[in-house]
Structure formats: C-alpha cells, structure tokens
Amino acid sequence: MMKTRILPAILALSLALPGVAMASSDAEVPAETQAAIRTMLAEQGYEVRQIQTEDGLFEAYALKDGKRYEIYINAQMEIVDSKRDD
C-alpha cells in the first residue's frame, strides 16, 4: 500500500521542480537528426555512441583519440559546448 503512494509522490515532485534537468533517450531523437549529428561529428573524427536531448540541446556522447566527450549541439546543428569526460 505504501509503495502505491510513494511513486506518484516522487513523480509529482520531479515534475514540480523547475531546476531538475531531464534527458530523453536517443530513441526519442528523430532518426534524421541522429544521422546528421553522427555524420557531422564523424567528419571531425568522433565516434558517436549515444545521442540524447537535454535542456533544448542535443547531447552526443562520443569518443575521439581514446577519450570520451559530451558534445552539445543546438537545433541549427552548431556545436555550442563540449566537455571531456575523465
């Protein structure tokens, strides 16, 4: 009985918190967009592993020269930020 009350409360709380960023999986990124991102990054030497959306940007997880990167891309297919994962 308690479990049935906790889950809706957690869901409601997560939707009510404006500062919580939610990412969607690459299954929710259109195939054409995924292909464009993969092509663009491959031309720059990246091997894209996963693509998600977060905060209105596409977030690509990729490898280059054995290092992991998070690359943020806007709707105009411009890289707006990148971070190296250590």
KABELWO-V52496 format. One record per run of one state. SS is the DSSP state (H for helix, E for strand, - for the rest). FROM is the first residue (numbers start at 1). TO is the last residue. If there is no record, write none. Layout:
BEGIN
SS,FROM,TO
SS,FROM,TO
END
This chain:
BEGIN
-,1,1
H,2,16
-,17,22
E,23,24
-,25,25
H,26,28
-,29,30
H,31,43
-,44,46
E,47,54
-,55,56
E,57,64
-,65,66
E,67,73
-,74,78
E,79,85
-,86,86
END
